Amino acid sequence: MDPADSANPPEPANPPETTDPSRPASSTGPQLPDSGGQDAPYTGFKRVVARAATASLASLEQLVGGLGTAVLALFALLWLLFGLVTVPLGVGLLLTPTALHAVHGLAHRERGRLGRWGPEIMGPAAAPTRLREAWAAPVTYRTLGWLLWHATFGLLLGLMGVLLPLFAVRDSTFPLYWPLAPEDASSTSLGFGVAHTWMDAAAVCLLGVGWFAIIVGLTPGMARLQAAPARRLLTAGPGTDLSLRIAELTATRAGALDAHATELRRIERSLHDGTQNRMVTVTVLLGAARRMVARDPAGADDILERAQSAAEQALAELRTVSRSILPPVLADRGLTGALSGLAANCTVPCDIEVEAPERCAASVEATAYFVVAEALTNIAKHSGARRASVTVRGGGGQLRLRIEDDGRGGADEQGGSGLTGIRRRVAAHDGTLTLSSPPGGPTVLEAQLSRGV
């Protein structure tokens, strides 16, 4: 895609106006009419239920993700213990450094996992793996403390994150299949057998409802408990050299300044080459009409009509430039409504799914809007796709974007497709951008932004 295409992203045609700008329009259907406040308690209850369900699902996802690293932590712990035990035999002198290297790699992976659900965890620039250096480094003991916790209690919490939903589904749906179950089979997830009657089936169903209540009430705390040791023990100590992180932030800041300067030059060029030339044309035509009005009124009227047309074109170009700076649709309809408008105007059928319960900072929403606009323009011009999808997730202080299409693939960031501009916009918010586009497709563009304040 031509980088200039990102300057004027598509705007939704005739966006519907809302009476409350703080409430974005939903992309799932029309808004219900105002009932004068009579449904406010019911609406508030639905909002509370939706937030609780979203928090529970996110917590379960965190627990299951933690289960994966906890299983690896258990193997790493056993490997390390075996290496330490066999040090007197000489075998441990070879096994222990590799085990320490694996432990530090696993800790780095855990920092990245938790960074997707909350604030970024800064680790040491390099952790020692040689035995003598490792035993003298405080980071080794902090990492081993986390490893011991995560391989035991973290593993248990992760297993609960898997078992609780299974228990809830099994028991709550028991009335649907209990007539087919053998009489000597256990009827509950806890292993208690009950008589095969409708009353007992209803009791088991209530137990399933209780499991759901436990999921809603306890899983957020369980996820925090699973992540707390890592956030406390895997962070860089007060004496850690953060020069690499400082260099990264310096480069990010320089990229943001370059992107800002490029945007200013684009705006100046659009005003100079477009709007200014139109206004000069209007001025010349008005002068010609003023000189002709006395001797040729019909010709003056024709010139005035041309001047009016040039003024309307200048106004349209000025409006386009102003909208490319910060689309007003974001303030009017929020990110959900703005992205729905982009999908509606895309020539490729596009599905939009937005799960961001809270509003982000205006600059973050603008960046997300331009990233999606640029990506959809790329898809429409170059991919040959039949279908595209945009998924937006908010949570843990992060806003994650995923744009996917079923086109021919082969997107190249160095090929002038506008991806460099997208990367600079994302980097300005200390975010990350990944692109997967093998020949033959599909193409997947993922961006992660800090939600800001």
C-alpha atoms as one frame of an Amber mdcrd trajectory, in Angstrom:
protein
   0.000   0.000   0.000   1.158   3.496  -0.736   2.068   5.285   2.499  -0.055
   8.172   1.364  -3.097   5.962   1.748  -2.703   6.128   5.516  -2.998   9.887
   5.399  -6.659   9.804   4.540  -8.177   6.674   6.069 -11.721   5.880   5.047
 -14.485   7.490   7.045 -17.806   5.794   7.683 -20.527   7.189   5.485 -23.112
   9.234   7.407 -22.207   8.054  10.934 -25.265   8.010  13.190 -25.282  10.630
  15.871 -25.599   9.665  19.514 -26.925  11.751  22.325 -24.149  10.703  24.688
 -20.630  10.811  23.247 -19.230   8.879  26.212 -21.178   5.775  25.201 -19.926
   4.203  21.954 -22.424   2.685  19.607 -22.502  -1.083  19.561 -21.535  -2.943
  16.428 -23.931  -5.778  17.155 -27.192  -4.039  16.420 -29.320  -0.926  16.711
 -29.654   0.946  19.976 -32.816   0.604  22.005 -34.917   3.720  22.466 -34.646
   5.661  25.685 -37.211   4.516  28.201 -36.929   7.522  30.437 -34.683   5.837
  32.973 -37.104   3.010  33.812 -34.660   0.334  32.559 -31.582   1.901  34.173
 -31.327  -0.637  37.046 -31.738  -3.522  34.601 -29.144  -2.041  32.283 -26.769
  -1.554  35.185 -27.274  -5.166  36.242 -26.494  -6.385  32.730 -23.357  -4.281
  32.704 -22.216  -5.751  36.031 -22.898  -9.299  34.802 -21.029  -8.645  31.553
 -18.018  -7.253  33.397 -17.974 -10.176  35.847 -18.186 -12.692  33.000 -15.417
 -10.920  31.064 -13.169 -10.784  34.137 -13.801 -14.472  34.866 -12.992 -15.557
  31.309  -9.823 -13.451  31.312  -8.808 -14.927  34.668  -9.392 -18.472  33.426
  -7.282 -17.719  30.373  -4.488 -16.407  32.608  -4.673 -19.476  34.862  -4.555
 -21.861  31.910  -1.631 -19.933  30.417   0.096 -20.113  33.783  -0.515 -23.856
  33.838   1.625 -24.235  30.726   4.592 -22.421  32.248   3.994 -24.195  35.586
   4.382 -27.610  33.940   7.619 -26.429  32.349   8.691 -25.030  35.714   8.134
 -28.434  37.334  10.351 -30.160  34.762  12.992 -27.419  35.110  12.926 -27.775
  38.887  13.372 -31.557  38.708  16.170 -31.106  36.166  17.925 -28.586  38.393
  17.566 -30.778  41.501  18.970 -33.760  39.637  21.899 -31.663  38.468  22.633
 -30.434  42.000  22.448 -33.942  43.460  24.860 -35.286  40.862  27.423 -32.498
  41.256  29.678 -34.715  43.422  29.647 -37.298  40.653  30.697 -34.747  38.061
  27.541 -35.123  35.959  25.912 -32.176  37.702  28.718 -29.880  36.614  27.378
 -30.261  33.080  23.675 -30.455  33.856  23.360 -27.561  36.316  24.460 -24.721
  33.957  22.084 -25.920  31.245  19.320 -26.227  33.839  19.975 -22.667  35.026
  19.891 -21.466  31.427  16.527 -23.188  30.958  15.198 -21.676  34.206  16.172
 -18.141  33.179  14.645 -18.706  29.733  11.427 -19.867  31.349  11.434 -16.802
  33.616  11.809 -14.585  30.552   8.847 -16.348  28.954   6.780 -15.811  32.109
   7.600 -12.090  32.079   6.339 -11.861  28.511   3.163 -13.784  29.373   2.341
 -11.572  32.338   3.206  -8.467  30.326   0.279  -9.279  28.031  -2.089  -9.127
  31.028  -0.687  -6.178  32.904   2.303  -3.896  33.343   5.508  -4.977  31.690
   7.981  -6.818  33.939  11.542  -5.646  33.472  14.094  -8.406  34.028  17.889
  -8.321  34.237  19.803  -7.756  31.029  21.665 -11.061  31.407  21.374 -13.733
  34.087  24.521 -15.760  34.926  24.513 -19.488  34.268  28.045 -20.445  35.379
  27.886 -22.102  38.777  30.243 -19.761  40.626  28.692 -16.599  39.157  25.130
 -17.904  39.558  25.491 -18.653  43.267  26.852 -15.152  43.869  24.065 -13.363
  41.950  20.894 -12.321  43.843  18.851 -12.750  40.661  19.501 -16.500  40.809
  17.869 -16.863  44.215  14.928 -14.673  43.242  14.374 -16.742  40.112  14.666
 -20.029  42.036  12.148 -18.778  44.589   9.682 -18.083  41.811  10.444 -21.459
  40.216   9.665 -23.322  43.443   6.375 -21.446  43.918   5.252 -21.712  40.316
   6.074 -25.415  40.021   3.914 -26.195  43.081   1.201 -23.704  43.998   1.162
 -22.098  40.545   0.661 -25.543  39.028  -2.192 -26.249  41.439  -3.896 -22.935
  40.623  -3.508 -23.614  36.908  -5.112 -27.045  37.304  -8.026 -25.420  39.141
  -8.411 -23.031  36.209  -8.904 -26.064  33.947 -10.999 -28.226  36.279 -13.463
 -25.629  37.565 -15.072 -24.966  34.128 -15.227 -28.721  33.479 -16.918 -29.324
  36.841 -19.361 -26.483  36.212 -20.372 -27.722  32.755 -20.579 -31.372  33.841
 -22.785 -30.784  36.866 -24.996 -28.029  35.443 -25.875 -30.174  32.418 -26.435
 -33.358  34.460 -30.264 -33.265  34.063 -29.766 -33.559  30.298 -27.968 -36.894
  30.377 -28.660 -38.524  33.765 -31.263 -41.016  32.421 -28.523 -42.484  30.201
 -25.911 -42.807  32.974 -25.484 -46.206  34.716 -26.919 -46.344  38.204 -23.606
 -47.143  39.880 -21.805 -44.222  38.234 -20.844 -41.133  40.206 -23.202 -38.282
  39.476 -21.166 -35.276  40.600 -17.738 -33.932  39.821 -16.801 -34.475  43.481
 -17.422 -38.222  43.138 -20.568 -38.432  45.219 -23.206 -40.784  43.865 -26.880
 -39.812  44.020 -30.122 -41.625  43.337 -31.517 -41.380  39.836 -34.451 -39.065
  40.453 -35.356 -35.696  39.084 -34.880 -34.106  42.510 -31.337 -35.420  42.745
 -30.655 -34.323  39.180 -31.840 -30.819  40.068 -29.566 -30.856  43.132 -26.580
 -31.754  40.950 -27.544 -28.945  38.590 -27.527 -26.525  41.525 -24.047 -27.776
  42.378 -23.023 -26.837  38.826 -24.443 -23.357  39.362 -22.336 -23.190  42.511
 -19.238 -24.035  40.485 -20.043 -21.101  38.175 -20.408 -18.842  41.224 -17.005
 -19.985  42.440 -15.514 -19.233  39.011 -16.937 -15.715  39.012 -16.001 -15.014
  42.615 -12.595 -16.660  43.009 -10.813 -16.947  39.675  -9.754 -13.263  39.478
  -8.081 -13.616  42.879  -6.572 -16.963  41.875  -5.060 -15.396  38.754  -3.565
 -12.563  40.813  -2.220 -15.064  43.347  -0.618 -17.114  40.592   1.044 -14.037
  39.042   2.034 -12.176  42.229   5.318 -14.059  42.954   6.525 -13.532  39.393
   5.766  -9.817  39.529   7.631  -9.560  42.822  10.588 -11.897  42.240  11.248
 -11.692  38.487  11.588  -7.921  38.319  14.970  -6.305  37.915  16.664  -5.526
  41.215  17.585  -1.994  42.268  21.151  -2.470  41.040  20.243  -3.939  37.669
  21.668  -2.348  34.567  18.727  -0.988  32.571  20.828   0.495  29.799  19.278
  -1.788  27.168  15.778  -0.727  28.146  16.835   2.928  28.180  18.304   2.524
  24.700  15.083   0.886  23.516  12.941   3.700  24.925  15.292   6.277  23.398
  14.912   4.644  19.988  11.147   4.475  20.457  11.019   8.157  21.362  13.107
   9.042  18.308  10.776   6.989  16.125   7.749   8.744  17.618   9.296  12.150
  16.925  10.084  11.104  13.346   6.515   9.876  12.880   5.218  13.179  14.282
   7.440  15.178  11.943   6.321  13.056   8.988   2.694  13.661   9.922   3.261
  17.422  10.113   4.934  17.393   6.690   2.008  15.405   5.267  -0.499  17.909
   6.670   1.543  20.867   5.386   1.831  19.283   1.934  -1.900  18.544   1.817
  -2.751  22.126   2.782  -0.199  23.657   0.415  -0.815  21.498  -2.645  -4.547
  21.107  -2.229  -6.470  23.617  -0.137  -4.180  26.584  -0.772  -4.286  26.120
  -4.544  -8.078  25.913  -4.423  -8.287  29.159  -2.448  -5.936  30.878  -4.911
  -8.225  29.727  -7.702 -11.236  31.162  -5.834  -9.455  34.504  -5.401  -8.515
  34.720  -9.091 -12.029  33.809 -10.216 -13.640  36.349  -7.884 -11.327  39.061
  -9.217 -12.194  38.147 -12.798 -15.914  38.137 -11.991 -15.686  41.574 -10.327
 -14.072  43.018 -13.459 -16.634  41.411 -15.781 -19.819  42.103 -13.832 -20.359
  45.525 -15.456 -19.721  44.650 -19.114 -20.718  40.944 -19.204 -23.065  39.885
 -16.345 -23.703  36.449 -17.900 -19.982  35.663 -18.090 -19.474  36.959 -14.526
 -22.208  34.627 -13.299 -20.440  31.664 -14.906 -17.139  32.639 -13.268 -18.864
  32.994  -9.872 -20.266  29.498 -10.260 -16.769  28.167 -10.917 -15.480  30.065
  -7.873 -18.200  28.537  -5.703 -17.307  25.059  -6.929 -13.599  25.662  -6.167
 -14.475  26.932  -2.683 -16.565  23.805  -2.001 -13.690  21.582  -3.125 -11.276
  23.492  -0.873 -13.658  23.037   2.060 -13.938  19.301   1.358 -10.153  18.922
   1.203  -9.752  20.908   4.433 -12.297  18.658   6.134 -10.433  15.570   4.904
  -7.138  16.870   6.282  -8.668  17.697   9.656 -10.275  14.276   9.918  -6.965
  12.591   9.142  -5.458  14.260  12.229  -8.019  12.879  14.714 -11.216  11.378
  13.295 -14.235  12.955  15.042 -16.071   9.641  14.775 -13.880   8.367  17.624
 -15.267  11.003  19.977 -18.817  10.570  18.700 -19.100   6.779  18.560 -16.026
   5.407  20.299 -13.592   2.844  18.955 -16.272   0.210  18.369 -18.422   2.468
  16.201 -15.431   3.917  14.354 -14.071   0.502  13.430 -17.536  -0.653  12.396
 -17.642   2.274   9.987 -14.267   1.283   8.540 -15.476  -2.288   8.040 -18.681
  -1.097   6.386 -16.720   0.977   3.847 -14.136  -1.711   3.120 -14.548  -3.344
  -0.301 -13.635  -6.722   1.231 -16.300  -8.185   3.586 -14.955  -7.625   7.073
 -16.038  -8.887  10.503 -15.443  -6.657  13.528 -15.213  -7.937  17.101 -14.370
  -5.450  19.848 -14.094  -6.372  23.525 -12.831  -3.239  25.248 -15.107  -2.489
  28.221 -13.280   0.732  29.099 -12.281   3.664  26.937  -8.588   4.128  26.195
  -6.648   7.357  25.910  -7.613   9.374  22.838  -4.173   8.964  21.273  -4.328
   5.186  21.740  -7.763   4.959  20.128  -6.556   7.146  17.248  -3.547   4.891
  16.731  -5.733   1.773  16.774  -8.087   3.424  14.274  -5.288   4.324  11.847
  -3.682   0.877  12.166  -6.965  -0.805  11.225  -7.643   1.734   8.467  -4.208
   1.218   6.934  -4.469  -2.567   7.218  -7.919  -2.677   5.588  -6.699  -0.420
   2.782  -3.790  -2.831   2.274  -6.182  -5.771   2.156  -8.505  -4.094  -0.345
  -5.665  -3.029  -2.685  -3.122  -5.827  -2.601  -4.288  -9.029  -0.918  -6.999
 -10.368  -3.240  -8.784 -11.590  -0.109 -12.404 -12.710  -0.003 -12.803 -12.142
   3.732 -11.137 -10.166   6.508 -11.585  -9.900  10.245 -10.598  -7.368  12.895
 -10.431  -8.378  16.555  -9.785  -5.908  19.360  -9.236  -7.017  22.947  -8.718
  -4.803  25.973  -7.459  -5.932  29.350  -4.531  -5.796  31.712  -3.602  -2.269
  30.667  -3.141  -3.378  27.040  -5.119  -2.981  23.827  -4.486  -5.829  21.378
  -5.393  -5.656  17.672  -5.515  -8.576  15.248  -6.270  -8.024  11.554  -6.455
 -11.166   9.418  -7.333 -11.875   5.797  -7.459 -14.962   3.571  -5.583 -13.346
   0.690  -2.486 -14.366  -1.231  -0.042 -13.340   1.515   3.531 -12.284   0.897
   3.200  -8.855   2.531   6.592  -7.182   2.852   7.278  -4.326   5.239  10.107
  -3.103   3.009   7.934  -3.027  -0.105   6.317   0.364   0.446   3.081  -1.079
   1.812   2.688   1.442   4.628   3.656  -1.073   7.311   6.624   1.059   8.326
   4.270   3.897   9.191   2.094   1.505  11.197   5.127   0.276  13.125   6.171
   3.831  13.963   2.687   4.682  15.235   2.637   1.576  17.406   6.181   2.134
  18.685   5.194   5.642  19.776   2.993   3.989  22.429   5.737   1.563  23.461
   3.812  -1.166  21.676   4.743  -4.120  19.532   3.803  -5.097  15.985   4.112
  -8.562  14.445   3.334  -9.586  10.881   2.819 -13.115   9.575   2.234 -13.312
   5.826   3.555 -16.510   4.205   3.089 -16.910   0.444  -0.422 -18.166  -0.130
  -1.703 -16.577   3.057  -3.241 -15.982   5.417  -1.875 -12.610   6.489  -2.107
 -11.799  10.205  -1.145  -8.404  11.602  -1.048  -8.120  15.399  -0.416  -4.950
  17.384  -0.298  -4.399  21.116  -0.655  -0.922  22.606  -0.574   0.418  26.122
  -4.075   1.676  26.987  -2.768   4.899  28.477  -4.813   6.931  30.955
